[in-house]
Amino acid sequence: MNALRGKTWVFFVGGLVLLSVIGGLWLSTSTPYGMGLVNDSAVYVSGARNLLAGKGYMRLSGDLGLKPITHFPPLFSLTLMLAALVSRSDPLVAVRGLMPMLFGLNIFLLGGWVRLLGRRQDLALLAAALWAFSDWGLNLHAYVLSEPLFLTFFLLAFIIWAIYQDQPRPYWAGLNGLLASLAYLTRYAGATLLVTFGLLLLGYAWREQRRRKDLQRWLIGALPLPALWTFYTWRVDTALGNRQVAWHPIALETLRYGLQNSLNALAPDWLIRLFPPLGSLFSALGLLASLALVVGIGVGMWRMGRQPKAALPRWLAPVLFGGIYWGFLIASISLLDASTPLDDRILAPLYLTLLALSMVALGWLLQRPARGVRLAALVGIGVGLPLLVWDGVVQGQTLRQEGLGLAHREIQTTRLWDLLRQYPAGKYVYSDRPAAIHLYVERPCLPLPTPMNPVQARLRPDYAEDLAEMKTRIRAGQAILVLFDLHRHGDPAYLSEVTAGLGEPRVVDFVWVYGTMR
């Protein structure tokens, strides 16, 4: 029996390793132009470059200087710096190996977490395979953003928590707190993990006096690093995380979009594109499944309430996290950043939570004595898995075509970069894509003045003044305006307003440049 159990573990671990390698290689071959780059990527890369140069966790600002980064916590930039040191290359080059490695690691960790939750190796391998070949898993790791590293600490924290439930030792509690704090230092959304596990430890300490030592160890692991970083950001800019509190309640359409994304996380996108009504059907089925899951959880907690000394179920932690994370998103959008989209990137922790809980529910169904229930579950697996794998294949082909975001082939190869490197260092640059100039030329760049503040969802009172100042500098030969996208996809009325009186642009490939570059 022990020999048989050992062989199954070898098969399980070997299967997870194989899926991890396949996922990492699939991501590498799907991004021949490098990892995708967006505006936030420029901040992380700038932070890593300045750390390498010994200048601290700083970013390029538009006024010809460096500013401390407080809007983003530092751990992802620190990881980029270490990857660059190991590979002896620029962070933009080092990240080509880092992101596939994180994808492979996260596939392995997801399988381990589902195994601990549901105690079934076959469903753990199924969960790992679903993520390895999913379009959203591939797309999430294809960009130079902090989410993949955050998910690494997210999964490790839940794995250690599951181990702690089996072996309630203070050091497991302390390690869980440390991992939750590292998640916070990667993304501020890690606060939801601190709240989740803190509440669970409080519940344990309230039920059992001997668990109070575990709570103390957890606090020692969880609080010091976030407290130090919070104190630093407060001292640097007096606003925690460079965020201002203002009331702009989340729109119902934004909430509906996020809910629909969550319900369709495991639906085959290519099939929905072919037959749009299927999107509503999958949403309805997902909603029904979610309601059934909520009812089942409610019944389980009611039974647990009747037995106060019963062990807390394994699924309680991810369920509690899901509720807290949704509350965090609603509060964040309503108070801090109205422009936060409830897309795959932001909802990724919820997707993984739903995937893990779905495997637990599927394991429960497969154990039912009714043959019809088990047959329906098996048919669902047999039909759904190939459809979802094809989603990943299609997404990989899409990613491979031209490069992602600011890593697009057209942007990487434009002659503009050589011209900007020759532009005098003491002069200003304005652009609708300042992040691209930060990434490829490593020089300060001011954003193009816009009438709307997307973070606070309100008009900018100083828009006219900023626009006039930009035009004055350009006419005086002190600045240039570089337009990547506005002249091709922007609002014609806005384009006319910002370029009025600046003369004819110089066209460099697909870029419009206003002002003299001497």
Phi, psi and omega in degrees: 000317179296322179295318179296318178296321178296321179294321179295324178292321177298317178296318182294308181296319178298321178296318178295319179297317180298315179296323179295316180295316179299316180298316179296317178293323179297320178293318181297315181286341180274354183231064183294339179265011182099171179293150181294147182234134175228185184302316181296329179301322182298323179292315180297316181293319177299319177299317180294317181297319180287329173296318177297325181277000179078019182263357181092182182279084188232162176229159174288133175253169184282345184263037172068031180212190178248146177228146177297143177269118175235342180293332179239132176295164198269350195292326180292318177296323176298320178294319175299319179298315180296320178297322178292322178296316181295317182273353181054050182215176175290148178307326179295331177276318182297330184292341179294335175265330184293313186293316174300324177297318178295322178297313178299317179297318181292326175298315180297315182294322178299315178300318178295320180294314181296325177298318179289326180289310187258351179059030177229123182287325182295317180287332175294317176295323178297316179298316179297320180293320179299321180282322181299326184251011181278151178291322184285328175294316179296313183294323182297320183273356183276354182246151178279080181222167187276350185302315180301317178293321176301316180294331175298311179291325176303309181292319178298319180296318179290325177296313179296324177295318178297321176294320179298324178296327177279323183232082185290084179245146181302325182292330175293320178297317179296320179293321177299317178297320179296317180295321177296322179291324177293325175298321179294323179285355174262316175216140180297341176297346175299345175302331179294327176291319178299318179293316182301304184287330175297317178295319179296318178294323176298319177298317177298315183295327179290323182281325185226119184298328182292344179279355181296327176295324177297319178297319178298315179296322178297316180297322178296323178282327191271325195267324189302310184295311176301324180294318179297316180294320179297318178297319179298312181296325178293320180290328184285312185228008177062357176243124185296119179066021180057038180237140179249136181278127176208146185272112173219085189304143181300135180286145179299327179294322177295318179295319179295319179298317179295319179295318179296319177299319180296317182289332182262014185302322182256013178274144178288110185297320183296327178289323178294323178294324178288321182230085185308324179301338179295334178300315178294322179296314179296322178298316179296316178296319178297321179295317178298316179296321179294318178296319177298321179295319180296318178298314179299320178294319178299317178297317180298319180289327176296317177296321179295324178296331178283346179233081188302332183270358181292150180293143177293132182294154183295329185282352184296320182298307179296326178294314178298319178300316181303316179294318180293321181294318176299316178298321178297315181297316181297316180293320181296315180292323184283336186242330190245312187216099183289346184271000181296119179272138177274067182255189183300324181297310183289325185271002184306316177300324177292321178302312181295321178297314179296321179296315180296315180293327177296321177293324176295315179295322179295320176298322178295319179295320182292343178268356181290144180290338182290122182295326181298322180293313180295321180295318179297320179295317180293320177296319178300319178294314183296326180273318186288322184299311178298324179296318181287325177297320178297326174305313180295322179297314180296318180295320178299319178294324179293316181297329188285347194289301190228359187098155190251127176060232181285356174267010178303142182305321181297321180285320182297327189256006182293147178289350182302324186298319178296321179293320180291328177294334179270350181289135184307137186293333184276002182257162186268152173233129173250148180198155171278354176227063181299331181297323179297319180290323175299318185288313191265335182245341180057048176228154180299149179207130179272140176290150177296129178303135179231146183288339186246136172268105185291333182292317182260000177054047179210163181290147176277122181290337183258018183299311183298320180295316180295320179296318179295320179296319179299313182295323179297316180295320181293316181294330181276001180077017181263354184203164172229158176244124182245118181248116177272309191244334190300322182285347181257322186233359186275182179284120181303322181294318179293320178300317179297322182293317186279341181254357182300130177083007182260359180081189181280141181280158169268125183265120177243104187057247181256006187258140174258130180238123177254135181102166181274140182262017178267000000 
